[in-house]
C-alpha cells in the first residue's frame, strides 16, 4: 500500500487517504489534560480535529472508551456536550473532574483548607485499603498519611472539590509508593531502593499546581459532560438514541495493556476495588487476557471475515488462549459498533483510533479488520490515515511476543 508521509503541527481538516502524519506539536498537556499520568492515552489533536470537522457548538460528542477523558475535555473546551462510557471507576472520576472548571470560591476554599486534610485526630477509625502485602508497596509512614488524607477527603461535602482532591490524591499514589515510577505496571525493584517522598509535601504541591490550571484559564462557555454507561458493548441508553452528532474513541489494543493491573494501586486507595475483586474487574476489559482454560480449550469459532479467520487459525495452532483473546476482542468491538450506531444520528461519524498488533509474532492488521466489521454493520469508510506514535510509554515487550506499536490508525466511519 502506497503511503504519504506528511509533517503537520496539527491534523488538517482534510487528509489524503492512507497518509502517515508526523505531528510535530508537543502541546498535549494544556488545561486539565495535565491531570494524572494515565497509560496509553491518545493525543488531544485527534478529537480536536474530529470535533472541529464534524460538529457545531452545543452538539453532542461520545467517547465509548473514555479512559482519562481526552475526548471529553476537548469537547467541553470547544463548547460541545460530552458523553462518556468506561467500566473503570478511576476513569469515570477523571472524566467528571477534568471537565468541571472549579469556581473561584472553590479554589480559595481548597487553598485555605488543604493542610487541614492531614489532621490526624481521627486516626483510630481509619481502615487500610484491600491490598495484599501493603508493607511491600508502601512505607508505614506513607500508609499512615495516605489513610488520614483519604479519610478527610471523603468527608468533603462539595462534590466538585472532593472529586478534584481525589484525582490529586490518585496522582501521587505511585510516586509515594515503593513501586518503580518508569514501568507502566507496578512492581518494586529489588535492585534499586526508591527514594521515599513525603505524602504531605507532594500532595500540597500537586494541589497548588493543578489549581493553577483553573486560575490561569477563565473558560465561560464550557460544554457539559456525563458518564452514561459502563459497558462499551452495550451502552443501552435509549435517552441518547439517534441524538449523538459524533463519536470519537481509542479502544484498547489487543492483548497489549492491562489497565486494571497498571492502575491497581490508585484504584485500591480510592476504594473503587480491592485485590479481592481484581480478577472480576479485569474480565470487564475489552482485549482482556482473563479467559478461563475451559473457554479457550473450545474449538475456535469463525467471524466470517476471511482475513481475520485465517489469522485466528494460525495463532490457534501456536497459542489457543491468545487466539481466543483476539477472537473475543473483535467480537466485542463488533458489539460496540452496533451499540454506538444506535446512538448516532443519520450520517454521523464514528472515529476510531487504534494500533495494529503482533500476537505470537503474527501481524494482526486491526484497523483493516475493524473496517470490514464496520462495513458489515451499517457504516461506510469515509477515510483512514495514521500518525506516528512518539510516546514509547506504549511499548509492551512481552518477552519478544509483542513489540513496538509504530502507528495509530485513524478510521473515519460514517453511519449509513
Secondary structure by P-SEA (a helix, b strand, c coil): cbbbbbbbcccccccccbbbbbcccccccccccccccccccccaaaaaaaaaccccccbbbbbccccccaaaaaaaaacbbbbbbbccaaaaaaaaaaaccccaaaaaaaaacccccccccccccccccccccccccccaaaaaaaaaaaaaaaacccaaaaaaaaaaaaaaccccccccccccbbbbbccbbbbbbbaaaaaaaaaaaaaaaaaaccccbbbbbbbccccccccccccccccccbbbbbccccccccccccaaaaaaaacccccccaaaaaaacccccccccccccccccccccaaaaaaaaaaaaccaaaaaaaaaaaaaaaaaaaaaaaaccccbbbbbbbbbbbccccccaaaaaaaaaaaaccccccbbbbbbbcccccccccccccccccbbbbbbbbcc
